[in-house]
Amino acid sequence: DRLNDCSHYVLNLANGDFGYHPDIKKVVQKKRRRTATEVDENAENANQPDAFYDDEAVQNDNVSMREFYRYHCAIRDEPTGETHFLFPYGNIAQEYMLDQSVKVDQQLYEFIKKNYDTLCTTATEVRDYLQRELRKTDPNKTLGKVLRLTTSVVGSPAWYQQYFHDSMAMFQRIGRPTFMITTTSNPTWKEVKNSMMK
């Protein structure tokens, strides 16, 4: 329901802003030419996690839940000098971010559950092993559906395993790092204050 957010977070969303609902249409803006520095920045950011799991790459007419909350939580330079709607609220802002993250994950898991037969496969050896172990504890129980999350589910064991293998392959190709550099910073430094939101 699109009223859940504004009824639960009355301080953050004091204007009664609607939450996510699946009928929000995308507004496509004309693309402007990118400058050379923007192209370089995009090339540097290509290895960020969102670049690999970006649901915006899929062309849909409606906004996804992930896109909606990413847009609302994005930090932008406001011409009016207003602060971000979450910054003044501390713990409430943290709860808001966690709730929205859980909503997005829940939507993903429900999609996987609904499309279980096409998305998830479990090897027969794994099912047989699980069935044997279950019968050892209780001979009358039978094994239900086994849901094995694939590498496309961010945060699943298969996803972590895939990234581990990718990083090990990079080490084999490039070699081990020669130096490990650590730095210590102070939140009162001028550079840190300039880069933080006010």
N, C-alpha and C positions, 0 to 999 in steps of 0.2 A: 504494500500500500504506500502511495507516495506521501501520505501525511505522517507516517511513522517518525521520520527524522525530525520534522519541525515540532511534533508534539513531545518527543523525548528530549531533544536538545533545544529547549526554549531560550537559553541564553545565547548559544552560538548562532542559532537561526531565528533571531528575534523578529525578523520580517515575515516569518511564516513561509520561507522558501520550501518548495516541494522537494521531496527526495526523489530517488530513482523510480521510474516506472518504464516498462518495456516499449511504450509508444512514443518515446522522445525521438523526433526526427533529427537526422544529422543536417547541419548547415554547412554546405560546402563553400569555401571561400576560394576566390581566384588565387592561383599560385603566383607569387611574384618571383622574379629572378633572384637566385641566391648569390651572395657575394663570395669571393674566393675564401675569405676567412670562415664563412659559414660552412662551406664545403669541407674545409679542413677540420672544423670542429665536429662535423657529422662523421667524418672518417675516424676521428679519435674516439668518438662515442659508440662506434660500431660494436665494440666488445662489451658493452654494458648489458646486463641481463635483460633489460626491457627491449633491447634491439632484437633479441632472439625470440622473445615471447610477447610480441606486441600484437594484441588483437586488433589494433587499428589498421594492420596490413590487410585484414579481411574486409572486403568492400560490402558493407551492409547499409541499408537505408536508415536503420534505427541505431541509436547510441547504445552500446553495451554498458552493463553496470560498471565494469572496470574503467571504461572511458569516462563515464559520468563522474565517478569519484576521483579519478586522476585529474580531471579538469578542475573540479571544485577545490581540491587540495593543492593545486599547483601554486607556486609562489611567483607572482608577477610584480613588475614595477607599476604601482598604481599612480596615475598622474595626479590624483587628488591627495596623495600622501597618506591614504588610509592604511591601517595595518591589516594583516590577514585576519580573516574572521575566526581563526582558531587560536592565534597567539595569546590573547589576553586571558585564556580560560584554563591553562595548566592541565590539571588532571582530567577535566571534562574533555579537553581537546584530545588527550591520549585515549580516553574511552571512545570518543567519536571515531578516531582513526582505527582503533582495534575493531569496533563494531562494523565499520565499512569493509575492512579487510576480511572479516569473518563472513560477511554477506557475499562478497565476491567469491571466496573459496567455497562456500556452501553452494552457490549457483553452479560452479564448476563441477563439484562432486555430484550434484543432482543430475547434471547433464551426462556425466560419465555413467551414473547408475541407470539412467533412462536408456542410454545407448550402449549398455554393457556388452551385448552380443557382438556388436561391430567394433568396439574399441578395445575390449580387454580379452586376453586369452590367457589361459593357465595351462601349463604343460601337464599332461596326464600323470607324469611321475610325481609332480608336486601335489596334485589332488590325491593320488594314491597314498603318498606319505602322510599327508594331513589326515586322511581317513583312518589310516592305521593308528596314528597317535591318538586320535579322538576315541577310537574303539578301546584303546588300552585304558583310558580313564573311565569310559562309560560305554559298554557294548551295545546299548539300546539307541544311542544317538547316531544320527547320520549327518554327514557334512552338507551344508547348504551351499550357497553361491560363494565362490572365492573371488574376491576383487583384487586384482593385481594392478596397481597404478602404473601407467606407462611413463616414459621419459618426457612426454609432453606436459605432464602435471608437475608444475614447479613445486619443489619441496618434497616430492615423493622419493622413496629410497632409490628407485630406478633413475630419477633425475640426478641425484647426488652421485650415483655410481657413474653415470655417463660423463658428468663434469670431471670427476676424479680421473677417469680414463683419458679424457681429452687433455687434462693438464699433464698427466704422465707422458702422453705422446708428445706434448710440446717440450717437456724437459728432455726427452730422448732426442728430439730433433735439434733443439737450440742448445741444449746443455744446461748444466746446473748453474744457478746464479753464483757469481764470484763474490759479491758483497751483499751484506744485509745492512741497510741503512735505517736507523731509527731516529726520530726527532722528538723533542719535547716542546710543547707550546704553552703559552700562557694566555688565558682568555682576556687578559687586559691589554695585550699587545695591540698596537694601532692597526696592524695588518689584519688581525683576527676580527677586531671590531668593525673595520670597514667592509669585510666580506660577510658579516652576519646581518640578518635583518634587524631593523630597529624596532 
